[in-house]
């Protein structure tokens, strides 16, 4: 079976860890690199967490590269209340002893994209600072990336403000750079990721598996679970696993062609992903595919399968 070469860009918080764990179990996917970016937590935490989670699942062979420690222009806004001071909800796992990479994320991504000659799929599940920096520094990277499967934005509503989703809100200038780059985008906004949840029975089942990976799931999710309760959402939304699982199971998701523009100047609307869905007015040269529905049962079962496998 020919595997799909995938690069994951992550601000390794609690649901990012789930996404990395799930990705590591997908036989259809070849994780050819991971990059860390500041967002849910500091770059230092995100970089360490990505390395440690991959080590925990026996994937020390996957190189992790350090990226941006702040957005392109604005100050960094983190999600410590949801992901804890260490990014993993306070859970502690063994430190990786893999060699520490020092090459910058955007340079490593560019070289890997060229190596795979237009077949590389990039899954950014944090702010888009690293991806935008790669585009700015290496403009021809747009010819080498097959598609960007992005977790971020919202067609309706938000989770940081009434208009904005966290990943885009943290660095809207970077997001706007990415959406206007011409690279094919598959976007997984809150509209679909809030439907991509593990219910209480799923959570209890994963927590009962009794392996080191399910122990991390159990120990890391308390803050996130409480945050979802405050937003009157059931279970745990596994936002960042959406682009990962779409990469190998696109049939589980329902999407629509649209254009996307990111608001970078407003106050109330700052960080809003404005779409041309449901209107006759269309953004030229902004075409992507936005996903709004999911087969939740298949999604949840695949995550449980991943955790059960360790």
Steps between C-alpha positions, in 0.01 A plus 500: 500500500634840401492725804398866504795723601378736772656789689326604824534855633388520863478724807501181701218526751261234622303434180817538292645211700196290408553590134867398513411173671230420246729593209768265631260204466375564147651246260407720203705794629874562499583779746805652334542793740343699781542867579416684820349847528392721789125512553322285756822528697850641460729379223723340764210294632358420155840381374566288809148355503511398133831322555383332820165382360669352194753329726218361716345330195833364378553754221829660598593461134268790408698823509346799677611849398465823703302778336364841594487605865254781425261614225621694196395842634292488818578374851451135588167397655499150656236263634649408837155478661415215266835330441672571831835660570691222320261461206399147598249592769760440768562140397864390522655253256863387456732733315608392154866418454479540121757737345385862526448664161610862465408569137208743483162352422437704184832402345457132587145503363616661175770240446260214576237642264759517221612146577147368452451700177148624558363195684546627857184557704542752782268488802525820707306463827617822670551862399628531144817695580744231386312438175478872421869548576585214264290663225659841560859369510459232230227624261538202267390264779147552365603281207614216723221458757214282380248639751462657841255321729447771762320500833386857556239767455122493513237578242266589787606612847828448681656374822726789596258775402151486353665518156839332522644152551823465700750384235408781260457760776855439627655597165244629249770665286662159454165341418423766239842440344423128473147540360616734225807289410326283243579171677199268505331523842264260674374686806357336812337782697314489831181433304619143446750448782237556770320204342821296519469413866554205728197451721517400867490130416787542252703691758441237767593222258828659391591581861446136594747348252780514758792571270743792513326683216150467645644614835618820328151548356343458844748726680508781242135563423350633824545871417377452143196305615407778743551763228260315274245480781522880536417527130207259547660240276483132578805277526837597356530663158805353326549798271850418381432141405263618226761593237707196595217252450368684193834438333434126498119494533358793298173308464420573866473875435257719306639816343421794273710711266539855624727802528645616831626840609648566845416821685827653621394859567177492699453504875184302566554299180879458533603150395170416333510259205253660260364250247296549185276206585130560459554817294516588131805719566816291459859575597715465192811284527407393853362159424527225753278227639341549841364205695184534705388145584655171611421135561555527876466130573773398253720786623465405868548130432828565316634705790407222742667248273818708508514509879408133532797404282769587754 
